[in-house]
């Protein structure tokens, strides 16, 4: 005769990223005790991997720069809950269009230069992709701007990813005329070259050597 008993247990949140549990049962028949085989169960939280990419590494002021953010749930056989992805654009970029979410069901809200995506569930190996266009702001000299996105999920520490873009000003032409006021080099002190400095707000941003 075979007697089967099914026991349902609830897994508690592990203290570490993974917790391995070994479970052994014991049967006693007619006063004779015998252990069952060992069953090992791994309890773990879902994990997410996040990436961020700019379509171009450099751009001119006023140009449109698309960004792509991906968030993937990487733990097999688990489903992540309550995923929240937030991106507050730094000074130097403004949001120039509506962000688009693909790959999963979710909702995007926009407030100024900040967008937030909320995803109820993210299954194993499922990837959420958010694409959004930005506009590079006005700069007077080359400026490196780093844009960072943050993602959280239930029982998972915050993850971040960044992308850096170099913004350059629109080129301008400066005409410099050098005039000697030395009575046609009367004292023969004229140098064969001079160094010109281009200043912005009192700070040298460019040097150029002029010869005859």
HELIX and SHEET records of a PDB file:
SHEET    1   A 2 UNK A  18  UNK A  23  0                                        
SHEET    2   A 2 UNK A  39  UNK A  44 -1                                        
SHEET    1   B 2 UNK A  26  UNK A  29  0                                        
SHEET    2   B 2 UNK A  32  UNK A  35 -1                                        
SHEET    1   C 4 UNK A  48  UNK A  54  0                                        
SHEET    2   C 4 UNK A  64  UNK A  73 -1                                        
SHEET    3   C 4 UNK A 127  UNK A 136 -1                                        
SHEET    4   C 4 UNK A  93  UNK A  95 -1                                        
SHEET    1   D 4 UNK A  48  UNK A  54  0                                        
SHEET    2   D 4 UNK A  64  UNK A  73 -1                                        
SHEET    3   D 4 UNK A 127  UNK A 136 -1                                        
SHEET    4   D 4 UNK A 100  UNK A 102 -1                                        
SHEET    1   E 6 UNK A  58  UNK A  60  0                                        
SHEET    2   E 6 UNK A 156  UNK A 168  1                                        
SHEET    3   E 6 UNK A 143  UNK A 153 -1                                        
SHEET    4   E 6 UNK A  80  UNK A  88 -1                                        
SHEET    5   E 6 UNK A 114  UNK A 122 -1                                        
SHEET    6   E 6 UNK A 107  UNK A 111 -1                                        
SHEET    1   F 2 UNK A 193  UNK A 200  0                                        
SHEET    2   F 2 UNK A 203  UNK A 211 -1                                        
END                                                                             
